Amino acid sequence: MVKNVQIVRAMNYVISKGWVMYWGTSRWTPVEIMEAYTNCRQFNCVTPIVEQAEYHLFYREKPELYMPELYNKIGVGLMAWSTVTIGMVSSKPEDCGVSFLSRSSYKQEYGWKEKSTDDETRKYSDKLRDVCALAERLGCSFGQLAIAWSLKNESVQCLLLGASNIDQLYESLQSLQITSTEFLEENGSTQRSTVKI
């Protein structure tokens, strides 16, 4: 495994060469990020500016419980990925157009194959229906609500979105219009909860 200080120096080198302007971390622990920041200060290197982390309605623990101190203390921003979650996709109208997929099948085949017996599916299905009901009340899709919800976190500097066509991208961008106070009021209990919806 590469030592943290070697990563810091390598990133400083590519920045000094003009190959990149900034650097960030991806799926690092708060301890690893703090170690990188300390090494950057010690060796006069450019510090990482962003942590790329999974963040969505069903995975909030790391970004909300473990990272805020770093956001405020050293200025690392959050680049959220999987806003609509790996493991969810539009397919069944009875589930508000969304169903869970197994992460293992995604990892194995890099495809969206449904696995209805997955424990994760059963665990989140009730929560998913509640979120879909909220989306319906607000007149938006589940995906739009999930993106808008992620954008409400002040620590989120950037969202990584994927789209397979222009219509899907357009639908995702429409989530920027979900700013009503009704959303904040309806979603207030969701935002205040520690990890669970």
C-alpha positions as CSV (number, residue, x, y, z in Angstrom):
1,M,0.0,0.0,0.0
2,V,1.2,3.5,-0.9
3,K,2.1,5.7,2.1
4,N,0.0,8.8,2.6
5,V,3.0,11.1,2.3
6,Q,3.9,9.6,-1.1
7,I,0.4,10.3,-2.3
8,V,0.7,13.9,-1.0
9,R,4.0,14.5,-2.7
10,A,2.9,12.8,-6.0
11,M,-0.2,15.0,-6.1
12,N,1.9,18.1,-5.4
13,Y,4.2,17.1,-8.2
14,V,1.4,16.8,-10.8
15,I,0.0,20.2,-9.7
16,S,3.4,21.9,-9.9
17,K,3.7,20.5,-13.5
18,G,0.4,22.0,-14.4
19,W,-1.2,18.6,-15.2
20,V,-4.0,19.2,-12.7
21,M,-5.2,22.2,-10.8
22,Y,-6.4,20.6,-7.6
23,W,-6.6,17.2,-6.0
24,G,-9.0,15.4,-3.7
25,T,-9.6,12.1,-2.0
26,S,-12.2,9.4,-2.7
27,R,-13.7,7.2,0.0
28,W,-10.9,8.0,2.5
29,T,-11.6,7.9,6.2
30,P,-11.5,11.1,8.2
31,V,-8.2,9.9,9.8
32,E,-6.6,9.4,6.4
33,I,-7.8,12.8,5.2
34,M,-6.4,14.5,8.3
35,E,-3.1,12.7,7.9
36,A,-2.9,13.9,4.3
37,Y,-3.6,17.5,5.4
38,T,-1.0,17.3,8.1
39,N,1.6,15.9,5.6
40,C,0.7,18.7,3.2
41,R,1.4,21.3,5.8
42,Q,4.6,19.6,7.0
43,F,6.0,19.3,3.5
44,N,4.6,22.5,2.1
45,C,2.4,20.7,-0.4
46,V,-1.1,21.6,-1.9
47,T,-3.8,20.2,0.4
48,P,-6.7,18.1,-0.9
49,I,-9.8,20.3,-1.5
50,V,-12.6,17.7,-1.7
51,E,-13.6,14.2,-0.5
52,Q,-15.6,12.2,-2.9
53,A,-18.1,10.1,-0.8
54,E,-21.3,8.1,-1.3
55,Y,-24.1,10.3,0.0
56,H,-27.8,9.8,-0.4
57,L,-31.1,9.3,1.5
58,F,-30.1,5.7,2.5
59,Y,-26.4,6.3,3.2
60,R,-25.7,9.3,5.4
61,E,-23.5,8.1,8.2
62,K,-20.0,9.1,7.0
63,P,-20.9,12.5,5.5
64,E,-23.1,13.6,8.3
65,L,-21.5,12.1,11.4
66,Y,-17.7,11.7,10.7
67,M,-16.9,14.4,8.1
68,P,-18.4,17.7,9.3
69,E,-15.4,18.5,11.5
70,L,-13.1,18.2,8.4
71,Y,-15.5,20.3,6.3
72,N,-15.3,23.1,8.9
73,K,-11.8,22.6,10.3
74,I,-9.6,22.2,7.2
75,G,-12.1,23.3,4.4
76,V,-12.4,20.0,2.6
77,G,-15.6,20.0,0.6
78,L,-17.9,17.0,-0.2
79,M,-18.3,15.7,-3.7
80,A,-21.3,13.4,-3.4
81,W,-21.8,10.4,-5.7
82,S,-24.6,7.9,-5.9
83,T,-27.2,10.5,-5.1
84,V,-29.9,8.3,-6.4
85,T,-28.0,5.3,-5.1
86,I,-26.3,2.4,-6.8
87,G,-28.9,-0.2,-6.4
88,M,-32.0,1.7,-7.4
89,V,-33.5,2.2,-10.8
90,S,-36.8,3.0,-12.3
91,S,-38.7,-0.2,-13.2
92,K,-41.9,-1.0,-11.2
93,P,-44.8,1.4,-11.2
94,E,-46.2,-0.1,-8.0
95,D,-42.9,0.9,-6.2
96,C,-43.3,4.5,-7.4
97,G,-41.1,3.7,-10.4
98,V,-38.2,2.7,-8.3
99,S,-36.9,-0.7,-7.1
100,F,-33.8,-1.8,-5.3
101,L,-31.1,-3.9,-7.0
102,S,-28.4,-5.9,-5.3
103,R,-25.1,-4.2,-5.0
104,S,-23.4,-7.6,-5.6
105,S,-25.1,-8.1,-8.9
106,Y,-24.1,-4.5,-9.9
107,K,-20.5,-5.2,-8.9
108,Q,-20.4,-8.6,-10.7
109,E,-22.0,-7.5,-14.0
110,Y,-21.9,-3.7,-13.9
111,G,-25.5,-3.9,-14.9
112,W,-28.9,-3.2,-13.4
113,K,-30.3,-6.6,-12.6
114,E,-33.1,-6.9,-10.1
115,K,-32.7,-9.2,-7.2
116,S,-35.9,-9.2,-5.2
117,T,-34.7,-11.4,-2.4
118,D,-31.9,-9.1,-1.4
119,D,-31.9,-8.2,2.4
120,E,-31.2,-4.6,1.5
121,T,-34.3,-4.5,-0.6
122,R,-36.5,-5.6,2.3
123,K,-34.8,-3.3,4.7
124,Y,-35.4,-0.1,2.7
125,S,-38.7,-0.8,0.9
126,D,-40.9,0.9,3.4
127,K,-38.7,3.9,3.6
128,L,-38.6,4.0,-0.1
129,R,-42.4,4.1,-0.3
130,D,-42.5,7.0,2.1
131,V,-39.9,9.0,0.1
132,C,-41.8,8.2,-3.1
133,A,-45.0,9.4,-1.5
134,L,-43.3,12.7,-0.5
135,A,-42.0,13.1,-4.1
136,E,-45.5,12.6,-5.4
137,R,-46.9,15.2,-3.1
138,L,-44.2,17.6,-4.3
139,G,-44.9,16.8,-7.9
140,C,-41.4,15.4,-8.7
141,S,-39.8,12.1,-9.3
142,F,-37.9,10.1,-6.7
143,G,-34.6,10.9,-8.5
144,Q,-35.3,14.6,-8.5
145,L,-36.2,14.5,-4.8
146,A,-33.0,12.5,-4.0
147,I,-30.8,15.0,-5.8
148,A,-32.6,18.0,-4.3
149,W,-32.3,16.5,-0.8
150,S,-28.5,16.0,-1.3
151,L,-28.1,19.6,-2.4
152,K,-29.8,20.8,0.8
153,N,-26.6,19.7,2.7
154,E,-24.4,22.8,2.9
155,S,-21.3,20.6,2.9
156,V,-22.1,19.3,-0.6
157,Q,-19.9,21.2,-3.0
158,C,-20.6,19.1,-6.0
159,L,-22.9,16.2,-7.1
160,L,-21.8,13.6,-9.6
161,L,-24.7,12.7,-11.8
162,G,-25.0,10.1,-14.5
163,A,-27.4,9.9,-17.3
164,S,-27.9,7.4,-20.2
165,N,-29.7,10.0,-22.4
166,I,-30.5,13.7,-22.6
167,D,-34.0,13.2,-21.2
168,Q,-32.6,11.6,-18.1
169,L,-30.1,14.4,-17.7
170,Y,-32.8,17.0,-18.1
171,E,-34.9,15.3,-15.5
172,S,-32.0,15.3,-13.1
173,L,-31.3,19.0,-13.7
174,Q,-35.0,19.8,-12.9
175,S,-34.3,18.9,-9.3
176,L,-32.6,22.3,-9.0
177,Q,-36.1,23.8,-9.0
178,I,-37.2,21.9,-5.9
179,T,-36.5,24.6,-3.4
180,S,-39.9,25.1,-1.8
181,T,-40.4,25.6,1.9
182,E,-42.8,22.7,1.7
183,F,-39.9,20.4,0.8
184,L,-37.9,21.7,3.8
185,E,-40.9,21.3,6.1
186,E,-41.8,17.9,4.8
187,N,-38.2,16.8,4.9
188,G,-37.2,18.4,8.1
189,S,-37.5,15.3,10.2
190,T,-35.5,13.4,7.6
191,Q,-32.7,16.0,7.8
192,R,-32.6,16.1,11.5
193,S,-32.4,12.4,12.0
194,T,-28.9,11.1,12.6
195,V,-28.7,8.3,10.1
196,K,-32.2,6.8,9.6
197,I,-35.0,8.3,7.6
